[in-house]
Structure formats: C-alpha cells, structure tokens
Amino acid sequence: MIYSRVIGTGSYLPEKILTNQDLEQMVDTSDEWIRSRTGIAQRHIAADNEMASDMALNASREAMKAASVSAEEIDLIIVATTTPDVIFPSTACILQDKLGVKDCPAFDVQAVCSGFVYALATADMFIRAGKYRTALVVGTEVYSRILDWSDRSTCVLFGDGAGAVVLSRSDRPGIISSHLHADGSYKNILTAPGNVCGGKVQGTPFVMMEGNTVFKFAVKVLEEVVHEALAENNLKASDIDWLIPHQANIRIIISTAKKLGIPMEKVVATLEKHGNTSAASIPLALDTAVRDGRIKSGQHVLMEGVGGGFTWGAVLVCW
C-alpha cells in the first residue's frame, strides 16, 4: 500500500520584528491588552521587497535540506497562501522557477488559515494515488500587506512567515487520514472583501472580522474535526502525542485543548513570537517542534486549522 510521509520540515521568518510595545505607538492598545486576549507578544513583518514566494523559497530550501532532497527530485509543488505575489501566475509557479524545479505540477491552494491542512491533504492524495513521489507543500503569508494598521482589532493579530514540508512516497504509514470541511454561509464573518476592477480596488482589501463569532465557531469546529479524526482511526485523545493547531489566539487553543482533554503540555504553541501567520502558522509550529526534538519517530501528531470561508480541517500523522 502507498502512503506519504513527511521527511523534512523548514521555516522562515522575516528579519523585522514588531513588538506589542511598537504597536502601542501606532494604535490605541497595550502590551497587556494584546497578551491577555491573544497570547501574542511579537510578530515578524516582511521587508518592502519581500514577497510570499521569497519566504516560501527560504522555507522550502530548509525543508529540502532536512529531507536530503534536490530540486530534480521534486515532482509536485502546492503552495497555500492568501497573499500571493500577484494575481497570476500562481505563487507556486513563481516558487518553482526560483527553486529551479523543472516540469512538474505547481499550483496554489486558497483556504486561508486552513490552507496548509488543505494543501497537505491534497498532496497526500496525489501521492497515495501513485501519481507523484516527492511533493513540496508550503504555507506562506504576507498578512502585513492586507492589514489596516489603524484598526486595533485586527492589526495586532497577524504576522508574516513561511513553513514547508517535503512529503515522500513510502510503504509505511505517515499521513494516516485527513478531514476537510467548509461552510460558505459564514463568508462575511472573516473576510478581506476588496477586489480589483479597471485597475482600481473596489471595497476594502483589508482583513475584517467579527471576533466573538470567529472565536465561538473556531472552538466548536476544531473540537468536532479532532473527534472525527480520532473516531475514524479508533484512537482516543490520550493517543495524540502532539496537537499542532492553527496559531490564531491562545484562548482558542486553550479552549479547544480543554474540550478535547488534551493537556497544554502536548500542544505546540508558537503564536507568542509569530502571531497569526494564517496558512504558514501550522508548518511554522511543526518545524519548531521537529527541530527542538519534541516530535519523535512513531508519535501521533494531529494538525488542525480553521479560517475564513469558513474552512476547517485536520490531518493526522504518524511521525
């Protein structure tokens, strides 16, 4: 039987750091207010000339190095992003060129903060079908470009960064199952509703959200999708060695873990230093936990995310 396994992880964060103290000088907020409500202390901000594909390139090189995989061996590239370099071509095609990868499928996935989960599940299905052998899956975001820096309810939440994994065909289980969902009736709760017409932006291109509604919805569906993954694989919450949630808000993470009965000691949380990096948040957290030695061979790792759309999903992995 064909499986796909994660054989390398990588990440990249821009050099510039924006702290809560810096934000105190920009909007009516405070370090205490941001920390108590979100758990965020700082976030990274891309340089003016730094694009989503540039960050993806750095993260991909790290993942490929960890996997001992060359550009010639990559035969599928999927990039999850809400903030592409341009309208088209896809950020995946731009990344493909920068990596020097030749003649393989490359495309973007847009599922906002669930994007990496969607992209990972898609790559896994392609590999399981026997179509490809080695896939590069990336989450990369430049959210600082779609924030209204005078809106304290949103600008304190997000940051920029990229994370990547290399998936390889294997005869032993790696990705055990994936579970994807969406409900477009919630499309206006978390959105950046602007569009381009005649060379001009119509509507607002900035992130807008109904915070309380997002919180309640996120906690509900994240609990449900984890139970779905556990039930399908005849596992209990205690069988999960590491939960890697989308890094949106520490209160969402704590509430979800509590409902699931998973202690915070088994939850990977990086948003204090990264903020919410949307599709990049799960691979960034995954790479952190792999490189510091927390994630070990044979452990069960459950990644879960929820984002605008609404979209949500989970991927269960045997490391």
DOVEX-758894 format. One record per residue (C-alpha): x negated, y, z; chain. Coordinates in steps of 0.05 Angstrom, whole numbers, plus 5000, padded with zeros to 4 digits. Layout:
<nodes>
<node x="X" y="Y" z="Z" cadena="A"/>
...
</nodes>
This chain:
<nodes>
<node x="5000" y="5000" z="5000" cadena="A"/>
<node x="4976" y="5070" z="4984" cadena="A"/>
<node x="4970" y="5123" z="5038" cadena="A"/>
<node x="4938" y="5192" z="5043" cadena="A"/>
<node x="4890" y="5211" z="5098" cadena="A"/>
<node x="4862" y="5278" z="5120" cadena="A"/>
<node x="4787" y="5271" z="5110" cadena="A"/>
<node x="4765" y="5344" z="5121" cadena="A"/>
<node x="4791" y="5409" z="5150" cadena="A"/>
<node x="4768" y="5481" z="5143" cadena="A"/>
<node x="4789" y="5551" z="5161" cadena="A"/>
<node x="4772" y="5624" z="5150" cadena="A"/>
<node x="4789" y="5688" z="5188" cadena="A"/>
<node x="4773" y="5758" z="5163" cadena="A"/>
<node x="4718" y="5796" z="5199" cadena="A"/>
<node x="4762" y="5854" z="5223" cadena="A"/>
<node x="4797" y="5842" z="5290" cadena="A"/>
<node x="4857" y="5885" z="5310" cadena="A"/>
<node x="4870" y="5880" z="5385" cadena="A"/>
<node x="4932" y="5898" z="5425" cadena="A"/>
<node x="4894" y="5958" z="5451" cadena="A"/>
<node x="4883" y="5981" z="5380" cadena="A"/>
<node x="4958" y="5975" z="5367" cadena="A"/>
<node x="4972" y="6018" z="5429" cadena="A"/>
<node x="4941" y="6075" z="5389" cadena="A"/>
<node x="4985" y="6061" z="5329" cadena="A"/>
<node x="5055" y="6048" z="5355" cadena="A"/>
<node x="5095" y="6053" z="5419" cadena="A"/>
<node x="5074" y="5987" z="5451" cadena="A"/>
<node x="5026" y="5959" z="5502" cadena="A"/>
<node x="4980" y="5900" z="5512" cadena="A"/>
<node x="5024" y="5875" z="5569" cadena="A"/>
<node x="5087" y="5880" z="5527" cadena="A"/>
<node x="5057" y="5842" z="5468" cadena="A"/>
<node x="5024" y="5788" z="5511" cadena="A"/>
<node x="5085" y="5775" z="5554" cadena="A"/>
<node x="5133" y="5769" z="5495" cadena="A"/>
<node x="5089" y="5735" z="5444" cadena="A"/>
<node x="5025" y="5709" z="5476" cadena="A"/>
<node x="4983" y="5747" z="5424" cadena="A"/>
<node x="4921" y="5786" z="5444" cadena="A"/>
<node x="4890" y="5799" z="5376" cadena="A"/>
<node x="4896" y="5784" z="5302" cadena="A"/>
<node x="4849" y="5786" z="5242" cadena="A"/>
<node x="4860" y="5835" z="5185" cadena="A"/>
<node x="4835" y="5824" z="5114" cadena="A"/>
<node x="4789" y="5876" z="5083" cadena="A"/>
<node x="4818" y="5921" z="5029" cadena="A"/>
<node x="4786" y="5880" z="4974" cadena="A"/>
<node x="4801" y="5812" z="5006" cadena="A"/>
<node x="4856" y="5771" z="4973" cadena="A"/>
<node x="4893" y="5708" z="4993" cadena="A"/>
<node x="4852" y="5669" z="4943" cadena="A"/>
<node x="4787" y="5695" z="4973" cadena="A"/>
<node x="4806" y="5670" z="5042" cadena="A"/>
<node x="4831" y="5605" z="5012" cadena="A"/>
<node x="4764" y="5596" z="4977" cadena="A"/>
<node x="4725" y="5602" z="5042" cadena="A"/>
<node x="4772" y="5554" z="5080" cadena="A"/>
<node x="4771" y="5505" z="5022" cadena="A"/>
<node x="4695" y="5503" z="5019" cadena="A"/>
<node x="4693" y="5487" z="5093" cadena="A"/>
<node x="4744" y="5431" z="5085" cadena="A"/>
<node x="4708" y="5403" z="5025" cadena="A"/>
<node x="4642" y="5405" z="5061" cadena="A"/>
<node x="4672" y="5369" z="5121" cadena="A"/>
<node x="4701" y="5316" z="5074" cadena="A"/>
<node x="4637" y="5310" z="5033" cadena="A"/>
<node x="4679" y="5322" z="4970" cadena="A"/>
<node x="4654" y="5360" z="4909" cadena="A"/>
<node x="4695" y="5404" z="4862" cadena="A"/>
<node x="4692" y="5349" z="4810" cadena="A"/>
<node x="4729" y="5302" z="4857" cadena="A"/>
<node x="4789" y="5348" z="4870" cadena="A"/>
<node x="4847" y="5327" z="4824" cadena="A"/>
<node x="4905" y="5366" z="4856" cadena="A"/>
<node x="4909" y="5435" z="4888" cadena="A"/>
<node x="4970" y="5460" z="4926" cadena="A"/>
<node x="4969" y="5529" z="4960" cadena="A"/>
<node x="5022" y="5551" z="5010" cadena="A"/>
<node x="5028" y="5627" z="5012" cadena="A"/>
<node x="5079" y="5682" z="5019" cadena="A"/>
<node x="5028" y="5735" z="4999" cadena="A"/>
<node x="4999" y="5714" z="4931" cadena="A"/>
<node x="4944" y="5754" z="4897" cadena="A"/>
<node x="4990" y="5774" z="4840" cadena="A"/>
<node x="5059" y="5756" z="4815" cadena="A"/>
<node x="5027" y="5706" z="4769" cadena="A"/>
<node x="4984" y="5666" z="4756" cadena="A"/>
<node x="4991" y="5626" z="4820" cadena="A"/>
<node x="4941" y="5635" z="4876" cadena="A"/>
<node x="4926" y="5560" z="4867" cadena="A"/>
<node x="4904" y="5572" z="4795" cadena="A"/>
<node x="4860" y="5630" z="4817" cadena="A"/>
<node x="4831" y="5587" z="4873" cadena="A"/>
<node x="4819" y="5531" z="4823" cadena="A"/>
<node x="4777" y="5577" z="4780" cadena="A"/>
<node x="4738" y="5604" z="4839" cadena="A"/>
<node x="4722" y="5534" z="4863" cadena="A"/>
<node x="4700" y="5511" z="4793" cadena="A"/>
<node x="4751" y="5455" z="4793" cadena="A"/>
<node x="4769" y="5434" z="4722" cadena="A"/>
<node x="4833" y="5407" z="4691" cadena="A"/>
<node x="4877" y="5388" z="4750" cadena="A"/>
<node x="4947" y="5409" z="4770" cadena="A"/>
<node x="4947" y="5472" z="4814" cadena="A"/>
<node x="5009" y="5507" z="4840" cadena="A"/>
<node x="5037" y="5548" z="4897" cadena="A"/>
<node x="5090" y="5529" z="4948" cadena="A"/>
<node x="5132" y="5585" z="4979" cadena="A"/>
<node x="5166" y="5562" z="5043" cadena="A"/>
<node x="5140" y="5620" z="5086" cadena="A"/>
<node x="5116" y="5596" z="5154" cadena="A"/>
<node x="5135" y="5524" z="5138" cadena="A"/>
<node x="5094" y="5528" z="5074" cadena="A"/>
<node x="5035" y="5485" z="5097" cadena="A"/>
<node x="5081" y="5430" z="5121" cadena="A"/>
<node x="5118" y="5431" z="5054" cadena="A"/>
<node x="5052" y="5432" z="5015" cadena="A"/>
<node x="5022" y="5375" z="5056" cadena="A"/>
<node x="5084" y="5332" z="5047" cadena="A"/>
<node x="5083" y="5346" z="4972" cadena="A"/>
<node x="5010" y="5327" z="4965" cadena="A"/>
<node x="5022" y="5264" z="5005" cadena="A"/>
<node x="5079" y="5242" z="4959" cadena="A"/>
<node x="5036" y="5253" z="4897" cadena="A"/>
<node x="4980" y="5211" z="4926" cadena="A"/>
<node x="5027" y="5156" z="4951" cadena="A"/>
<node x="5057" y="5153" z="4881" cadena="A"/>
<node x="4987" y="5135" z="4855" cadena="A"/>
<node x="4982" y="5198" z="4812" cadena="A"/>
<node x="4923" y="5231" z="4847" cadena="A"/>
<node x="4865" y="5210" z="4891" cadena="A"/>
<node x="4838" y="5274" z="4924" cadena="A"/>
<node x="4882" y="5334" z="4940" cadena="A"/>
<node x="4863" y="5403" z="4967" cadena="A"/>
<node x="4920" y="5433" z="5009" cadena="A"/>
<node x="4914" y="5505" z="5032" cadena="A"/>
<node x="4954" y="5555" z="5073" cadena="A"/>
<node x="4931" y="5627" z="5063" cadena="A"/>
<node x="4964" y="5693" z="5081" cadena="A"/>
<node x="4951" y="5768" z="5079" cadena="A"/>
<node x="5011" y="5790" z="5120" cadena="A"/>
<node x="4979" y="5856" z="5138" cadena="A"/>
<node x="4999" y="5879" z="5068" cadena="A"/>
<node x="5073" y="5868" z="5078" cadena="A"/>
<node x="5080" y="5898" z="5148" cadena="A"/>
<node x="5110" y="5966" z="5166" cadena="A"/>
<node x="5056" y="5989" z="5214" cadena="A"/>
<node x="5106" y="6037" z="5247" cadena="A"/>
<node x="5153" y="5980" z="5265" cadena="A"/>
<node x="5130" y="5953" z="5332" cadena="A"/>
<node x="5178" y="5895" z="5329" cadena="A"/>
<node x="5141" y="5863" z="5271" cadena="A"/>
<node x="5072" y="5893" z="5263" cadena="A"/>
<node x="5047" y="5865" z="5329" cadena="A"/>
<node x="5063" y="5794" z="5309" cadena="A"/>
<node x="5024" y="5778" z="5246" cadena="A"/>
<node x="4953" y="5768" z="5223" cadena="A"/>
<node x="4913" y="5744" z="5163" cadena="A"/>
<node x="4874" y="5680" z="5152" cadena="A"/>
<node x="4870" y="5614" z="5115" cadena="A"/>
<node x="4865" y="5540" z="5132" cadena="A"/>
<node x="4854" y="5480" z="5087" cadena="A"/>
<node x="4852" y="5404" z="5087" cadena="A"/>
<node x="4827" y="5352" z="5038" cadena="A"/>
<node x="4873" y="5292" z="5030" cadena="A"/>
<node x="4846" y="5227" z="5002" cadena="A"/>
<node x="4878" y="5162" z="4978" cadena="A"/>
<node x="4870" y="5106" z="5029" cadena="A"/>
<node x="4893" y="5035" z="5043" cadena="A"/>
<node x="4906" y="5051" z="5116" cadena="A"/>
<node x="4959" y="5098" z="5145" cadena="A"/>
<node x="4943" y="5172" z="5152" cadena="A"/>
<node x="5005" y="5214" z="5139" cadena="A"/>
<node x="5059" y="5169" z="5167" cadena="A"/>
<node x="5121" y="5210" z="5149" cadena="A"/>
<node x="5145" y="5279" z="5130" cadena="A"/>
<node x="5212" y="5313" z="5143" cadena="A"/>
<node x="5232" y="5376" z="5105" cadena="A"/>
<node x="5295" y="5419" z="5112" cadena="A"/>
<node x="5323" y="5486" z="5090" cadena="A"/>
<node x="5386" y="5527" z="5100" cadena="A"/>
<node x="5392" y="5587" z="5055" cadena="A"/>
<node x="5453" y="5615" z="5092" cadena="A"/>
<node x="5402" y="5644" z="5142" cadena="A"/>
<node x="5364" y="5681" z="5086" cadena="A"/>
<node x="5375" y="5750" z="5115" cadena="A"/>
<node x="5352" y="5735" z="5186" cadena="A"/>
<node x="5277" y="5736" z="5169" cadena="A"/>
<node x="5260" y="5767" z="5102" cadena="A"/>
<node x="5218" y="5815" z="5060" cadena="A"/>
<node x="5274" y="5834" z="5012" cadena="A"/>
<node x="5237" y="5880" z="4964" cadena="A"/>
<node x="5228" y="5865" z="4890" cadena="A"/>
<node x="5195" y="5897" z="4830" cadena="A"/>
<node x="5236" y="5925" z="4773" cadena="A"/>
<node x="5209" y="5970" z="4718" cadena="A"/>
<node x="5143" y="5976" z="4755" cadena="A"/>
<node x="5176" y="6003" z="4818" cadena="A"/>
<node x="5192" y="5969" z="4885" cadena="A"/>
<node x="5266" y="5963" z="4898" cadena="A"/>
<node x="5288" y="5952" z="4970" cadena="A"/>
<node x="5236" y="5944" z="5024" cadena="A"/>
<node x="5175" y="5900" z="5014" cadena="A"/>
<node x="5163" y="5897" z="5089" cadena="A"/>
<node x="5179" y="5840" z="5137" cadena="A"/>
<node x="5246" y="5847" z="5172" cadena="A"/>
<node x="5272" y="5801" z="5225" cadena="A"/>
<node x="5327" y="5791" z="5277" cadena="A"/>
<node x="5282" y="5768" z="5333" cadena="A"/>
<node x="5332" y="5736" z="5380" cadena="A"/>
<node x="5367" y="5698" z="5325" cadena="A"/>
<node x="5300" y="5673" z="5298" cadena="A"/>
<node x="5279" y="5650" z="5368" cadena="A"/>
<node x="5342" y="5610" z="5381" cadena="A"/>
<node x="5343" y="5579" z="5312" cadena="A"/>
<node x="5268" y="5561" z="5315" cadena="A"/>
<node x="5273" y="5526" z="5383" cadena="A"/>
<node x="5334" y="5487" z="5360" cadena="A"/>
<node x="5309" y="5461" z="5293" cadena="A"/>
<node x="5238" y="5447" z="5317" cadena="A"/>
<node x="5264" y="5402" z="5372" cadena="A"/>
<node x="5310" y="5367" z="5322" cadena="A"/>
<node x="5257" y="5355" z="5269" cadena="A"/>
<node x="5208" y="5326" z="5320" cadena="A"/>
<node x="5262" y="5278" z="5345" cadena="A"/>
<node x="5275" y="5260" z="5272" cadena="A"/>
<node x="5202" y="5243" z="5261" cadena="A"/>
<node x="5198" y="5203" z="5325" cadena="A"/>
<node x="5262" y="5164" z="5311" cadena="A"/>
<node x="5241" y="5145" z="5241" cadena="A"/>
<node x="5176" y="5116" z="5267" cadena="A"/>
<node x="5203" y="5084" z="5331" cadena="A"/>
<node x="5159" y="5129" z="5374" cadena="A"/>
<node x="5171" y="5167" z="5439" cadena="A"/>
<node x="5148" y="5238" z="5454" cadena="A"/>
<node x="5096" y="5207" z="5500" cadena="A"/>
<node x="5065" y="5173" z="5439" cadena="A"/>
<node x="5046" y="5241" z="5410" cadena="A"/>
<node x="4974" y="5258" z="5427" cadena="A"/>
<node x="4975" y="5328" z="5397" cadena="A"/>
<node x="5031" y="5374" z="5377" cadena="A"/>
<node x="5009" y="5428" z="5328" cadena="A"/>
<node x="5066" y="5478" z="5320" cadena="A"/>
<node x="5070" y="5538" z="5275" cadena="A"/>
<node x="5038" y="5594" z="5315" cadena="A"/>
<node x="5094" y="5645" z="5317" cadena="A"/>
<node x="5108" y="5660" z="5390" cadena="A"/>
<node x="5083" y="5627" z="5454" cadena="A"/>
<node x="5153" y="5628" z="5483" cadena="A"/>
<node x="5179" y="5587" z="5423" cadena="A"/>
<node x="5121" y="5539" z="5431" cadena="A"/>
<node x="5132" y="5530" z="5506" cadena="A"/>
<node x="5207" y="5523" z="5499" cadena="A"/>
<node x="5201" y="5471" z="5445" cadena="A"/>
<node x="5148" y="5431" z="5483" cadena="A"/>
<node x="5192" y="5433" z="5546" cadena="A"/>
<node x="5253" y="5408" z="5509" cadena="A"/>
<node x="5213" y="5351" z="5479" cadena="A"/>
<node x="5180" y="5333" z="5545" cadena="A"/>
<node x="5110" y="5344" z="5516" cadena="A"/>
<node x="5062" y="5377" z="5566" cadena="A"/>
<node x="5027" y="5440" z="5542" cadena="A"/>
<node x="4961" y="5404" z="5553" cadena="A"/>
<node x="4978" y="5365" z="5490" cadena="A"/>
<node x="4997" y="5426" z="5449" cadena="A"/>
<node x="4947" y="5463" z="5405" cadena="A"/>
<node x="4959" y="5538" z="5411" cadena="A"/>
<node x="4914" y="5589" z="5376" cadena="A"/>
<node x="4961" y="5648" z="5367" cadena="A"/>
<node x="4928" y="5687" z="5424" cadena="A"/>
<node x="4869" y="5701" z="5378" cadena="A"/>
<node x="4901" y="5693" z="5310" cadena="A"/>
<node x="4972" y="5720" z="5316" cadena="A"/>
<node x="5024" y="5692" z="5268" cadena="A"/>
<node x="4989" y="5675" z="5203" cadena="A"/>
<node x="5050" y="5643" z="5172" cadena="A"/>
<node x="5031" y="5586" z="5125" cadena="A"/>
<node x="4959" y="5590" z="5149" cadena="A"/>
<node x="4975" y="5580" z="5223" cadena="A"/>
<node x="4982" y="5504" z="5226" cadena="A"/>
<node x="4918" y="5488" z="5186" cadena="A"/>
<node x="4880" y="5541" z="5226" cadena="A"/>
<node x="4902" y="5508" z="5291" cadena="A"/>
<node x="4888" y="5439" z="5263" cadena="A"/>
<node x="4817" y="5457" z="5242" cadena="A"/>
<node x="4804" y="5488" z="5311" cadena="A"/>
<node x="4826" y="5424" z="5347" cadena="A"/>
<node x="4787" y="5379" z="5299" cadena="A"/>
<node x="4723" y="5418" z="5305" cadena="A"/>
<node x="4725" y="5424" z="5381" cadena="A"/>
<node x="4735" y="5349" z="5387" cadena="A"/>
<node x="4805" y="5347" z="5416" cadena="A"/>
<node x="4833" y="5307" z="5357" cadena="A"/>
<node x="4803" y="5238" z="5354" cadena="A"/>
<node x="4809" y="5177" z="5309" cadena="A"/>
<node x="4872" y="5136" z="5320" cadena="A"/>
<node x="4912" y="5192" z="5353" cadena="A"/>
<node x="4982" y="5214" z="5332" cadena="A"/>
<node x="4984" y="5286" z="5310" cadena="A"/>
<node x="5051" y="5320" z="5296" cadena="A"/>
<node x="5052" y="5385" z="5257" cadena="A"/>
<node x="5117" y="5426" z="5255" cadena="A"/>
<node x="5138" y="5493" z="5228" cadena="A"/>
<node x="5197" y="5539" z="5216" cadena="A"/>
<node x="5200" y="5600" z="5171" cadena="A"/>
<node x="5243" y="5648" z="5132" cadena="A"/>
<node x="5293" y="5617" z="5086" cadena="A"/>
<node x="5305" y="5585" z="5134" cadena="A"/>
<node x="5258" y="5528" z="5121" cadena="A"/>
<node x="5231" y="5478" z="5172" cadena="A"/>
<node x="5196" y="5412" z="5175" cadena="A"/>
<node x="5146" y="5365" z="5207" cadena="A"/>
<node x="5090" y="5318" z="5185" cadena="A"/>
<node x="5068" y="5260" z="5229" cadena="A"/>
<node x="4996" y="5238" z="5221" cadena="A"/>
<node x="4955" y="5181" z="5248" cadena="A"/>
<node x="4885" y="5211" z="5252" cadena="A"/>
</nodes>
